[in-house]
Amino acid sequence: MGPVANDRRPSAPLTDVDRTIVEALRRDARTPGAELARRAGVAPSTASVRLRELERRGVITGYHAAVDLDAVGASLQAMVAVRLHGGARGRLREFTEHVRALPGVLSVFFLGGEEDFLLHVATADSAALRDLVADGLSTRAEVSSTRTSIIFEHTRGTGAAVPRV
């Protein structure tokens, strides 16, 4: 099993109504229930029931705010690739929890390929980024190497997140 604890899978296929609700909330988590119902072509009570069911099944796992990182003093973003030593497999969960708790870590991706993890981080400046990598990652016994790439610009994709099957 991989290092991420939340690997729930939906038990039943998504309906067109479910997909419409999920896609609307993916684009704007503050979409009112009446608007979800209108877009899905169902009564507000039906949309509310479908939403609660999507949450119960783990299809919708939370609602998140999009934060302007510059406005909160974290204007330097980077992607940090981390390669672990071959014998570190038994410590994946522990390493994942350590990395998730580091200040400035926005996302943690467990990968297949040359690198084992890819971290999306945001820090105040290059000194803070250096400290995060040097003190938070490179000092760990299981870390073989890191590679840091500065992000010049980031935009969110607009493609559908809910494939039709």
SULGIJO-V804379 format. One record per residue. N is the residue number from 0. RES is the residue in one small letter. OMEGA is omega in radians with two decimals (999 if undefined). Layout:
# SULGIJO-V804379
n: {N | N}
res: {RES | RES}
omega: {OMEGA | OMEGA}
This chain:
# SULGIJO-V804379
n: {0 | 1 | 2 | 3 | 4 | 5 | 6 | 7 | 8 | 9 | 10 | 11 | 12 | 13 | 14 | 15 | 16 | 17 | 18 | 19 | 20 | 21 | 22 | 23 | 24 | 25 | 26 | 27 | 28 | 29 | 30 | 31 | 32 | 33 | 34 | 35 | 36 | 37 | 38 | 39 | 40 | 41 | 42 | 43 | 44 | 45 | 46 | 47 | 48 | 49 | 50 | 51 | 52 | 53 | 54 | 55 | 56 | 57 | 58 | 59 | 60 | 61 | 62 | 63 | 64 | 65 | 66 | 67 | 68 | 69 | 70 | 71 | 72 | 73 | 74 | 75 | 76 | 77 | 78 | 79 | 80 | 81 | 82 | 83 | 84 | 85 | 86 | 87 | 88 | 89 | 90 | 91 | 92 | 93 | 94 | 95 | 96 | 97 | 98 | 99 | 100 | 101 | 102 | 103 | 104 | 105 | 106 | 107 | 108 | 109 | 110 | 111 | 112 | 113 | 114 | 115 | 116 | 117 | 118 | 119 | 120 | 121 | 122 | 123 | 124 | 125 | 126 | 127 | 128 | 129 | 130 | 131 | 132 | 133 | 134 | 135 | 136 | 137 | 138 | 139 | 140 | 141 | 142 | 143 | 144 | 145 | 146 | 147 | 148 | 149 | 150 | 151 | 152 | 153 | 154 | 155 | 156 | 157 | 158 | 159 | 160 | 161 | 162 | 163 | 164}
res: {m | g | p | v | a | n | d | r | r | p | s | a | p | l | t | d | v | d | r | t | i | v | e | a | l | r | r | d | a | r | t | p | g | a | e | l | a | r | r | a | g | v | a | p | s | t | a | s | v | r | l | r | e | l | e | r | r | g | v | i | t | g | y | h | a | a | v | d | l | d | a | v | g | a | s | l | q | a | m | v | a | v | r | l | h | g | g | a | r | g | r | l | r | e | f | t | e | h | v | r | a | l | p | g | v | l | s | v | f | f | l | g | g | e | e | d | f | l | l | h | v | a | t | a | d | s | a | a | l | r | d | l | v | a | d | g | l | s | t | r | a | e | v | s | s | t | r | t | s | i | i | f | e | h | t | r | g | t | g | a | a | v | p | r | v}
omega: {3.12 | -3.03 | -3.06 | -3.06 | -3.04 | 3.10 | 3.09 | 3.09 | 3.08 | -3.07 | -3.14 | 3.13 | 3.10 | 3.05 | 3.06 | 3.10 | 3.11 | -3.12 | 3.14 | 3.13 | -3.12 | -3.11 | 3.11 | -3.14 | 3.07 | 3.14 | -3.14 | -3.08 | -3.14 | 3.12 | -3.12 | -3.14 | 3.13 | 3.12 | 3.06 | -3.14 | -3.13 | -3.12 | -3.11 | 3.14 | -3.14 | 3.09 | 3.10 | 3.13 | 3.10 | 3.11 | 3.13 | 3.11 | -3.14 | 3.13 | 3.12 | 3.13 | 3.08 | 3.08 | -3.12 | -3.12 | -3.14 | 3.06 | 3.03 | -3.04 | 3.13 | 3.13 | -2.97 | 3.06 | 3.00 | -3.03 | 3.03 | -3.05 | 3.06 | -3.08 | 3.14 | 3.04 | 3.12 | -2.96 | 3.13 | 3.10 | 3.11 | 2.96 | -3.12 | 3.08 | -3.10 | 3.05 | 3.12 | 3.03 | -3.12 | -3.10 | -3.06 | -3.06 | -3.13 | -3.10 | -3.09 | -3.11 | 3.12 | 3.13 | 3.13 | 3.14 | 3.09 | -3.08 | 3.14 | -3.09 | -3.13 | 3.10 | 3.10 | 3.13 | -3.12 | -3.11 | 3.10 | 3.12 | 3.05 | -2.94 | 2.85 | -3.10 | -3.09 | 3.12 | -3.14 | -3.13 | 2.98 | -3.10 | 2.98 | -3.06 | 3.05 | -3.12 | -3.12 | -3.05 | -3.09 | 3.11 | 3.12 | 3.09 | 3.10 | 3.14 | 3.13 | -3.11 | -3.06 | -3.06 | -3.06 | -3.08 | -3.00 | 3.13 | -3.12 | -3.10 | -3.08 | -3.09 | 3.09 | -3.13 | 3.03 | 3.06 | -3.05 | 3.07 | 3.13 | 3.08 | 3.09 | -3.11 | 3.13 | 3.01 | 3.13 | 3.07 | 3.12 | -3.12 | 3.14 | 3.13 | -3.07 | -3.10 | 3.07 | 3.14 | 999}
